[in-house]
Amino acid sequence: MAVVALALTGCSSKNTNTQSPAPGNNDAPEADATSDAQEPEDISEPEDADQDDAEQPDTSEDAPEDATDPEEDAQEPDSGEPDADDETDAPPKECTQIEVSPDWAIAGQDDVSIAYRSVISPILDNQFGLLTLLFERYNPGPDVGTFELGTGQDDNYGTCAHCVVLPGPDPTRAYFADRGTLELRADPYRRRLEASLTNVRLVEVEVDGFTRASTPIPDGNCVEVPDIEISALFPRPGWNCPLSQYDDGELCHCECGAIDPDCNPTSDCFPLDPDCPTPEPLPVAECSGEQVCNFDPELETTACTETCDWAGRTPCAQGTCIFDTGFDADLCIDSDNRLDEATIGQPCRVSNFQKFCNVDNGFALGYCGPNDVCRSVCDDDAQCTEPDHTCRRFVGLEGLGYCGPEPEDG
């Protein structure tokens, strides 16, 4: 038994998660202002006044006898402000100590990112109350391991792959981790958070609303996070099997209402890495005989599905036989969301997912192309008779495709 899926034809947009809070104003101790102003020197009368008054005028009232270079004596009094060159004048910034709830939740997920969050106390300035762990996979790199926060790509909110942040309602403010260690013991993109945070500090930053680039605020506030261990599992909505079966690494549980990550094994490689080995599929539970575990991306469910032979015209006992689009099996489909009533040349209903059309005697002979028009299935350009139409092969297949023009989106 195997696991197959129907591929998406649409593209997912980047989930930026660019929430960023307004700064709090945690008052820090002010430097003691001390004065070093000097008292004026005692000016005394000259001791020897024996010389003739005409030759030596009396200067006791007009100028001191001991007057030296005025530039040496004319010292500015100290203002009491800390010396800019003396970094020890100002005490270090004291960070707010927070507590983190053990109850974590998924804040959002798409095909390249996932975010988890938990409530903190105290809530800073009545705005910053959710500690967020955001993981983004836009560049090659491991998803499991130990990561030093505040270094490399993780030193900025705009580039981080492992982001620890306190966002808020103002998209131009946040608290972002500038130090600490994050350890991930499981792939967070599989909706499993096995992690630890150690010696983590977050500093107040300004956030670019477009790029999400962060800049520390001079003399801004900071937050220190206690060392914590996290172990949490988040099956997709609709999961109706025991929690222990979700992502257990042993079996693909196909009839559980929501997809089991074990039915779509992934490696630790960067997505679409041509040098990454393909993981071996796990055995499938629940399915029998010639059934395969089929994933429906529109419904986000899996189900044990009968197979057929589209090329040999061996029909399904029940449902419509659809051709293999690159997932190793011709499938028997009876779901209306996968089939369209359109015939060749007619418009299909708009959808971001694959649909099959032109059903005849239990076989789908057409495919709803990228521009949502029912097109003939082909295995050679000569079968496509309309101008500018060629046989556009399905990904991973050498022969089978559909007759159509160059897609408008390339």
C-alpha positions as semicolon CSV with decimal commas, in nm:
position;residue;x (nm);y (nm);z (nm)
1;M;0,000;0,000;0,000
2;A;0,123;0,347;-0,076
3;V;0,047;0,710;-0,007
4;V;-0,054;0,938;-0,291
5;A;-0,167;1,297;-0,314
6;L;-0,330;1,534;-0,555
7;A;-0,090;1,824;-0,620
8;L;-0,178;2,189;-0,579
9;T;-0,183;2,413;-0,883
10;G;-0,192;2,741;-0,692
11;C;0,090;2,910;-0,501
12;S;0,091;2,996;-0,135
13;S;0,175;3,347;-0,029
14;K;0,430;3,421;0,234
15;N;0,298;3,443;0,585
16;T;0,491;3,738;0,713
17;N;0,360;3,751;1,071
18;T;0,474;4,108;1,087
19;Q;0,284;4,201;1,401
20;S;0,508;4,424;1,604
21;P;0,422;4,608;1,923
22;A;0,463;4,962;2,051
23;P;0,739;4,998;2,306
24;G;0,682;4,982;2,676
25;N;0,834;5,229;2,917
26;N;0,995;5,031;3,193
27;D;1,168;5,300;3,400
28;A;1,533;5,232;3,467
29;P;1,735;5,390;3,753
30;E;1,883;5,724;3,656
31;A;2,251;5,797;3,703
32;D;2,334;6,001;4,017
33;A;2,426;6,351;3,912
34;T;2,726;6,472;4,116
35;S;2,902;6,812;4,084
36;D;3,279;6,855;4,059
37;A;3,273;7,237;4,044
38;Q;3,584;7,380;4,216
39;E;3,587;7,664;4,474
40;P;3,780;7,975;4,357
41;E;4,138;8,003;4,491
42;D;4,213;8,227;4,791
43;I;4,378;8,545;4,657
44;S;4,603;8,710;4,926
45;E;4,781;9,046;4,941
46;P;5,147;9,062;4,830
47;E;5,380;9,009;5,127
48;D;5,649;9,266;5,025
49;A;5,540;9,625;4,954
50;D;5,878;9,808;5,002
51;Q;5,912;9,932;4,649
52;D;5,824;10,289;4,550
53;D;5,455;10,338;4,483
54;A;5,528;10,529;4,165
55;E;5,740;10,254;4,023
56;Q;5,522;9,968;4,152
57;P;5,154;10,056;4,150
58;D;4,928;9,891;4,403
59;T;4,757;9,595;4,235
60;S;4,592;9,442;4,538
61;E;4,241;9,540;4,425
62;D;4,280;9,505;4,049
63;A;4,474;9,180;3,996
64;P;4,606;8,899;4,218
65;E;4,983;8,877;4,250
66;D;4,973;8,506;4,178
67;A;4,784;8,541;3,848
68;T;4,917;8,294;3,594
69;D;4,803;8,200;3,242
70;P;4,428;8,265;3,243
71;E;4,367;7,962;3,018
72;E;4,509;7,738;3,291
73;D;4,297;7,878;3,574
74;A;3,972;7,928;3,380
75;Q;3,821;7,581;3,430
76;E;3,459;7,516;3,342
77;P;3,267;7,373;3,635
78;D;3,152;7,011;3,591
79;S;2,788;6,998;3,484
80;G;2,719;6,680;3,672
81;E;2,627;6,488;3,352
82;P;2,793;6,148;3,304
83;D;3,112;6,158;3,102
84;A;3,044;6,023;2,752
85;D;3,377;5,839;2,766
86;D;3,304;5,677;3,101
87;E;3,075;5,382;3,037
88;T;3,067;5,296;3,408
89;D;2,873;5,612;3,502
90;A;2,532;5,467;3,402
91;P;2,403;5,150;3,573
92;P;2,315;4,855;3,345
93;K;1,959;4,831;3,215
94;E;1,738;4,611;3,430
95;C;1,518;4,376;3,224
96;T;1,163;4,282;3,312
97;Q;1,134;3,923;3,430
98;I;0,837;3,738;3,279
99;E;0,664;3,405;3,327
100;V;0,543;3,194;3,033
101;S;0,227;2,983;3,038
102;P;0,282;2,611;2,965
103;D;-0,020;2,618;2,731
104;W;0,102;2,674;2,374
105;A;-0,109;2,709;2,059
106;I;-0,045;2,736;1,686
107;A;-0,078;3,099;1,578
108;G;-0,059;3,031;1,202
109;Q;0,086;2,803;0,936
110;D;0,143;2,794;0,560
111;D;0,371;2,593;0,331
112;V;0,690;2,775;0,443
113;S;0,623;2,891;0,799
114;I;0,459;2,804;1,129
115;A;0,416;3,005;1,450
116;Y;0,348;2,897;1,808
117;R;0,255;3,129;2,093
118;S;0,190;3,135;2,466
119;V;0,062;3,395;2,712
120;I;0,314;3,576;2,934
121;S;0,282;3,763;3,260
122;P;0,302;4,043;3,327
123;I;0,163;4,185;3,004
124;L;0,394;4,469;2,908
125;D;0,231;4,811;2,870
126;N;-0,103;4,634;2,821
127;Q;0,016;4,545;2,469
128;F;0,282;4,274;2,465
129;G;0,134;3,954;2,603
130;L;0,209;3,669;2,360
131;L;0,554;3,511;2,337
132;T;0,580;3,382;1,981
133;L;0,811;3,124;1,826
134;L;0,806;3,181;1,450
135;F;0,981;2,941;1,213
136;E;1,032;3,031;0,846
137;R;1,188;2,815;0,577
138;Y;1,288;3,054;0,297
139;N;1,657;2,959;0,295
140;P;1,838;2,626;0,325
141;G;1,906;2,520;0,681
142;P;1,827;2,254;0,941
143;D;1,490;2,244;1,115
144;V;1,612;2,037;1,410
145;G;1,911;2,119;1,629
146;T;2,054;2,387;1,858
147;F;2,038;2,750;1,746
148;E;2,206;3,054;1,903
149;L;1,963;3,343;1,894
150;G;2,089;3,689;1,802
151;T;2,351;3,549;1,562
152;G;2,368;3,487;1,187
153;Q;2,033;3,511;1,012
154;D;1,862;3,493;1,352
155;D;2,000;3,833;1,457
156;N;1,716;4,024;1,289
157;Y;1,339;3,991;1,279
158;G;1,346;4,044;0,903
159;T;1,572;3,747;0,826
160;C;1,531;3,502;1,112
161;A;1,453;3,137;1,050
162;H;1,408;3,074;1,423
163;C;1,240;3,384;1,564
164;V;1,160;3,446;1,932
165;V;0,952;3,761;1,955
166;L;0,691;3,952;2,153
167;P;0,465;4,111;1,889
168;G;0,197;4,366;1,961
169;P;-0,081;4,565;1,795
170;D;0,153;4,829;1,651
171;P;0,333;4,679;1,348
172;T;0,635;4,903;1,403
173;R;0,728;4,781;1,752
174;A;0,827;4,446;1,903
175;Y;1,058;4,277;2,148
176;F;1,305;4,052;1,965
177;A;1,558;3,800;2,102
178;D;1,917;3,925;2,091
179;R;2,063;3,637;2,293
180;G;1,985;3,289;2,419
181;T;1,970;2,932;2,296
182;L;1,682;2,755;2,123
183;E;1,693;2,376;2,097
184;L;1,451;2,195;1,866
185;R;1,421;1,819;1,909
186;A;1,150;1,771;1,644
187;D;1,054;1,932;1,314
188;P;0,825;2,224;1,411
189;Y;0,662;2,226;1,065
190;R;0,499;1,892;1,151
191;R;0,289;2,067;1,419
192;R;0,502;1,922;1,697
193;L;0,690;2,153;1,933
194;E;0,964;1,979;2,127
195;A;1,187;2,265;2,234
196;S;1,380;2,437;2,509
197;L;1,469;2,803;2,564
198;T;1,776;2,896;2,768
199;N;1,911;3,237;2,877
200;V;1,682;3,422;2,636
201;R;1,659;3,801;2,639
202;L;1,438;4,013;2,415
203;V;1,510;4,380;2,346
204;E;1,278;4,652;2,228
205;V;1,305;4,712;1,852
206;E;1,160;4,921;1,575
207;V;1,020;4,711;1,290
208;D;1,000;4,801;0,923
209;G;0,640;4,748;0,823
210;F;0,737;4,621;0,478
211;T;1,054;4,414;0,523
212;R;1,005;4,336;0,895
213;A;1,371;4,436;0,950
214;S;1,427;4,521;1,316
215;T;1,645;4,790;1,474
216;P;1,714;4,796;1,851
217;I;1,582;5,109;2,019
218;P;1,864;5,298;2,199
219;D;1,819;5,269;2,575
220;G;1,504;5,064;2,506
221;N;1,347;4,820;2,746
222;C;1,427;4,448;2,762
223;V;1,269;4,125;2,880
224;E;1,426;3,810;3,019
225;V;1,256;3,475;2,962
226;P;1,293;3,197;3,220
227;D;1,452;2,875;3,101
228;I;1,164;2,658;2,980
229;E;1,096;2,315;2,829
230;I;0,812;2,271;2,576
231;S;0,651;1,945;2,465
232;A;0,330;1,991;2,267
233;L;0,148;1,827;1,976
234;F;-0,111;1,994;1,754
235;P;-0,304;1,764;1,515
236;R;-0,493;1,938;1,239
237;P;-0,862;2,014;1,303
238;G;-1,072;1,705;1,240
239;W;-0,825;1,451;1,381
240;N;-1,041;1,174;1,534
241;C;-0,785;0,906;1,620
242;P;-0,588;0,871;1,945
243;L;-0,338;1,153;1,989
244;S;-0,061;0,897;2,035
245;Q;-0,104;0,789;1,670
246;Y;-0,041;1,136;1,528
247;D;0,311;1,165;1,383
248;D;0,425;0,856;1,571
249;G;0,690;0,780;1,308
250;E;0,570;0,422;1,266
251;L;0,250;0,411;1,059
252;C;0,056;0,633;0,820
253;H;-0,285;0,654;0,984
254;C;-0,503;0,725;0,683
255;E;-0,859;0,722;0,816
256;C;-0,828;0,973;1,099
257;G;-1,021;1,267;0,954
258;A;-0,713;1,493;0,918
259;I;-0,379;1,417;0,757
260;D;-0,118;1,236;0,960
261;P;0,233;1,377;0,887
262;D;0,349;1,014;0,869
263;C;0,146;0,982;0,546
264;N;0,366;1,246;0,385
265;P;0,717;1,175;0,515
266;T;0,966;1,456;0,476
267;S;1,339;1,485;0,525
268;D;1,545;1,747;0,706
269;C;1,656;1,889;0,371
270;F;1,553;2,224;0,231
271;P;1,233;2,187;0,021
272;L;1,295;2,109;-0,349
273;D;1,663;2,035;-0,285
274;P;1,752;1,810;-0,583
275;D;2,027;1,638;-0,383
276;C;1,798;1,552;-0,092
277;P;1,716;1,180;-0,063
278;T;1,346;1,090;-0,078
279;P;1,233;0,933;0,251
280;E;1,089;0,585;0,236
281;P;0,711;0,583;0,284
282;L;0,581;0,431;0,606
283;P;0,338;0,139;0,611
284;V;-0,025;0,244;0,580
285;A;-0,275;0,151;0,848
286;E;-0,647;0,095;0,778
287;C;-0,612;0,049;0,398
288;S;-0,642;-0,296;0,242
289;G;-0,579;-0,477;-0,086
290;E;-0,505;-0,241;-0,374
291;Q;-0,614;0,067;-0,181
292;V;-0,381;0,362;-0,136
293;C;-0,392;0,650;0,109
294;N;-0,499;0,951;-0,097
295;F;-0,463;1,309;0,029
296;D;-0,723;1,561;-0,083
297;P;-0,556;1,905;-0,058
298;E;-0,883;2,094;-0,087
299;L;-1,046;1,909;0,202
300;E;-0,714;1,856;0,383
301;T;-0,806;1,496;0,456
302;T;-0,674;1,151;0,369
303;A;-0,874;0,840;0,287
304;C;-0,813;0,485;0,170
305;T;-0,891;0,493;-0,202
306;E;-0,945;0,219;-0,461
307;T;-0,725;0,218;-0,772
308;C;-0,805;0,160;-1,140
309;D;-0,631;0,137;-1,478
310;W;-0,703;0,452;-1,678
311;A;-0,488;0,365;-1,983
312;G;-0,621;0,007;-1,999
313;R;-0,977;0,128;-1,935
314;T;-1,028;-0,097;-1,634
315;P;-1,310;0,086;-1,455
316;C;-1,376;0,148;-1,091
317;A;-1,627;-0,060;-0,900
318;Q;-1,752;0,272;-0,770
319;G;-1,665;0,628;-0,872
320;T;-1,477;0,779;-1,165
321;C;-1,132;0,663;-1,276
322;I;-0,888;0,955;-1,298
323;F;-0,544;0,930;-1,456
324;D;-0,223;0,946;-1,258
325;T;-0,089;1,301;-1,240
326;G;0,243;1,203;-1,090
327;F;0,165;1,012;-0,772
328;D;0,201;0,651;-0,884
329;A;-0,163;0,544;-0,914
330;D;-0,483;0,592;-1,116
331;L;-0,752;0,658;-0,856
332;C;-1,124;0,597;-0,818
333;I;-1,275;0,929;-0,715
334;D;-1,636;0,989;-0,612
335;S;-1,588;1,332;-0,456
336;D;-1,758;1,620;-0,638
337;N;-1,483;1,860;-0,536
338;R;-1,235;1,670;-0,757
339;L;-1,463;1,634;-1,061
340;D;-1,614;1,900;-1,288
341;E;-1,910;1,868;-1,524
342;A;-1,739;2,070;-1,800
343;T;-1,661;1,909;-2,136
344;I;-1,364;1,988;-2,362
345;G;-1,334;2,363;-2,421
346;Q;-1,588;2,461;-2,156
347;P;-1,492;2,658;-1,845
348;C;-1,443;2,471;-1,520
349;R;-1,539;2,618;-1,187
350;V;-1,260;2,828;-1,040
351;S;-1,035;2,647;-0,793
352;N;-0,674;2,648;-0,676
353;F;-0,659;2,268;-0,690
354;Q;-0,653;2,001;-0,959
355;K;-0,986;1,904;-1,111
356;F;-1,080;1,648;-1,374
357;C;-1,348;1,692;-1,639
358;N;-1,511;1,548;-1,954
359;V;-1,624;1,230;-1,776
360;D;-1,731;0,955;-2,017
361;N;-1,832;0,600;-1,918
362;G;-1,665;0,624;-1,579
363;F;-1,335;0,778;-1,699
364;A;-1,219;1,140;-1,675
365;L;-1,087;1,227;-2,022
366;G;-1,016;1,593;-1,953
367;Y;-0,820;1,810;-1,716
368;C;-0,906;2,159;-1,590
369;G;-0,594;2,355;-1,683
370;P;-0,439;2,653;-1,501
371;N;-0,682;2,892;-1,674
372;D;-0,980;2,680;-1,559
373;V;-1,080;2,547;-1,900
374;C;-1,142;2,176;-1,960
375;R;-0,860;2,043;-2,183
376;S;-0,808;1,709;-2,357
377;V;-0,564;1,461;-2,207
378;C;-0,272;1,382;-2,440
379;D;0,062;1,210;-2,469
380;D;0,184;1,379;-2,789
381;D;0,179;1,732;-2,935
382;A;0,012;1,597;-3,252
383;Q;-0,303;1,528;-3,051
384;C;-0,345;1,901;-2,979
385;T;-0,518;2,061;-3,276
386;E;-0,589;2,414;-3,154
387;P;-0,341;2,691;-3,250
388;D;-0,056;2,745;-3,003
389;H;-0,157;2,437;-2,801
390;T;0,097;2,172;-2,705
391;C;0,085;1,863;-2,485
392;R;0,183;2,005;-2,150
393;R;0,314;1,716;-1,942
394;F;0,225;1,667;-1,581
395;V;0,514;1,701;-1,338
396;G;0,711;1,379;-1,310
397;L;0,556;1,207;-1,614
398;E;0,728;1,157;-1,945
399;G;0,419;1,123;-2,162
400;L;0,078;1,210;-2,019
401;G;-0,035;1,571;-2,014
402;Y;-0,311;1,802;-2,135
403;C;-0,353;2,010;-2,453
404;G;-0,328;2,377;-2,371
405;P;-0,154;2,708;-2,426
406;E;0,131;2,849;-2,222
407;P;-0,020;2,933;-1,877
408;E;-0,062;3,305;-1,822
409;D;0,141;3,286;-1,500
410;G;0,423;3,095;-1,674
